[in-house]
């Protein structure tokens, strides 16, 4: 009988990273992410640098060192740098436009000025976290902008200059994609590997996993509280006429138990 090699055994082992996006975005989700961390429901989180609850996030992050990455953001909230604030393609009235929200810009040309403005803004976002003592473990992004083909070289440069070499891959869980998306996921993974980055074998929202897959699976969650105070994985927000925002979603603990199973949980910096 042929004996399995160490590499083969490692590949068949199911391990999961459960990453909570949007740390610092709002007070509600920031508190929810910290509760999820304290309850061992998540392994890591990624922090936005332009959120409305940054001071709270910085205070809580001191208890989560080694588990906090950066959630790069060019699609929501206030831009940090004056250079990009003067670029109407990306910012209007001080706030990011929807330019990078969809996949329609994945291959659109960026001028030299555009690239410089984006580089300056993304650098400022990483620097803001590091200046507060955050030891950045990995990178992902709001609305998955880091998977944009034209933005990728800028993001890779910012990461290298800050010695960050772990990054989220493109969504690639079997059954999720049509042919084109599957091909793009493979091509983007090749680009990450060729550029010297480390990344999970699989990535998707936790709800898309029927079970943990062989290798390392990153499961994305968005902890928040519903109107009854239940800790949930937020799926959508409802904006009320009085300005309140109500989060809706499924019970986070049940989701983690159902989709991660008995797989070993690891933190991102073990990649």
N, C-alpha and C positions, 0 to 999 in steps of 0.2 A: 504494500500500500504506500502511495506517495505521501510523504510528509509535507505539511504546509510550511511555507517559509514565514518568517516573522512579518514580512510586508503583506503577505496574503491574509494572515490572521488579523493584522491591524485593519486591513480593508474591510473585513467581514464584521468587525466590531461596530456596534451602533453607539455613537456618542452624539450628544446634542448640546448646542449652545442656544440658550433662550435669551434673545436680546430685546430689550424694551426701547423703542424709539421715542424721541421727543422730550427727553429729560430737560426741564427748564422752560418748556414752551408755555405752560400754564401752571398755576398753583395746584389745581386739581390733579392733573396728570403727573406732576412732579411728586406730590405726596403719595399718589398711587404707586408709582414706580418704586419709591423707597420702601413702601409697605410690601410690595411684591418681592423686593430684594431681601428684606428682613424675614419674609416667610419662605424663602428659598424657592420661589416660583420662577425667578429669572436668574440667569448667571451674569448678565452684563446689561449695560444701558449705553445709549449714545445721547450726548447733550448738544442742544442747539446753542449757538452763541448769541442769538438775537431774540431769545424768548422773553416772555413777560414775567417769568419767575426765576430769573437767573440768580439772584441773591440767595433765594431758598435752595436752589440746586447746588450752588457752590458750598453752602453750609452742609448739606446732606452728603455731598460727594466726598467730604473728608472721611466719611465712614465707609466709602466704597472704593478706595484707592486700588488701582489695578483692574477695576471692573468698568471703567468709564471711557468711552470712545467719543469721537466728535461726529455730530450729525450735520454735515454741511448743508447749507440752505441758501438757495437762490430763487425760491418760489413763494415765500410767505413771510410777512413781517417786515421790520425795518432794516434797511441796509446799514452796514456799519461804517463804510468808507465814503468820503466825499467824491472820490473819483467815479464810483459806480452810480452814485446818486445823480450824477450829471449825465448819465447814459440812459436816454428815454426808452431804449430797447428793453432794458432790464429793470428799470426802476421808474415809478411814477409817484410823485408827491411823497418821496422818501421811502416808499414801500415797494417790495419786489412785484413785478408783473407776472403774468402767467407764461412768459416766454418759454421757460424750460419745463413746464408742467407735463406736457405730453411727449410723445416720441417723434413728433413732426420735425423737431429741430436736431435730431440725432446726427444728421449729416449736412446740416446747413453751415455754410462758410462763416467763420468769425474773423472780423478784421483784426489787424494788429492792435488797435486801440481796444477793441472788445476783449481780446485775450489778456491785455495788460490790466484792464479794469477788473476782470474776473479774477485774475491772479491776485491782485491787491486785496480784493474783498475776501477771498477764501483764506488767504494768509492771515488777514486780520481776525477771522473767525477762529482759526486754530490758535493764534497768539493770545486771544482773549482767554481761552481756557487754560493755556499753559501759564499765563501770567498770574492766574489764580491758584497755581499749584496743582492743576489736574495733570496726572500722568496718563496721557492718552494711549489707550491700548489698541484702538483700531478705528477705522473710518467707515461710515456709510453716509446716507444722505436723504434729505427730505424729497419725496417724490422720485427717489432713485436717480437723481441727476448725475451721480458718479458713473452711471452706465451710458451716458450720452457720449457718443463716439468722439465728438469734437471737443467736449469738455474734459475727457479723460486725460489727455496729456497735461493739462493745466493742473488737474487734481493730483496726478502722479507726481508732478514737480513739487507741489506744496507738501505732499506726504514725505517725499525723500528729504526735502530741506528740513523737515521736523523729525526725521528718523522714525517715521511711522510706516510699517511694512505689512500690516494686516488690514485687509479690506473685504467688504462684502462682495460676493459675486452676483451675477445676474440671476434672476429667478429661473430655476431649471428643474423643478420637481416634475417627474414623469406624469403625463396626462394633463398638464397645465397649459401646454403650448401647442400652437399650430406649427407647421413646418418652419416658417420664417423665424419665429421667435426662438425655436429650439436651435436653429443654426446660429442666430445672433448670440445666444447664451454661450454656445461652444466657442465662437470666435472671440467673445469678450474674455472668457476664461483663459484662452490661449494668450491674449494680450496681457492679462494680469500676470500670468506665469512668466512670459517673456520679459516683462518689465520688473521682475524680481519680487512680486508681492505674494503673500500667503493668504489663502482664503478657504472657506469651508467647501466640502464636496457638493453640498446641496443647500439651497436657500429658497424659502417661501414663507408666507404667512403660516402661522401654526395651524390654522384651520384647513390648509391644503394638504397636510400630511395625514394619510391614513394610519401610518405607523412610522417609527424611526427607520431610516434607511441605512444601509451599510456605509460605513465611513463616518464623517462628521456632518451633521445636519444643523444648519442655523435656522431656528424657528423665530419668526418676528412676531412680537406682540406690542400692543399699545395700551398699557394699563391706564385705567381711569375709574371714576366712580359714577354709577348710575344715580338717578334721583333718590333711590332708597339707601344710598350709601354702600352698595355692594361693589366690591372690587371686580371690575370687568376687563375684558379685552375689547377696547373701543372699536366699533366698526363704522360708526357714523356719528355726526353731531347734528343736533337740532337747534337752530337759532330761533329763539322766541322773540315776539315783538318788543318785550321789555329789555332786550339786550342780553338776557341770560342764554347760556349755552348748555344744553343737556346732552350728555353722552349716552349712547346706546350700544349694547353689545352683549356678549355672553360671559357667564361666570368664569373668571380667569383660572381659578384653581381647578375647576372641572376640565377646562380645556387642556391645561398643562398635564393633568393626570391622564386624560384620554389619549392625547397625541404624542406625548414623550414616552409614555409607558415606563418600562424599567431601564431605559437606556441610561448610560452613565452621563451625567452632566459635567461639562467642562467649561472653563472660562475662555474668553477669546484669546488671551495672551498665551495660551498653551498651543495655539496653532503653530 
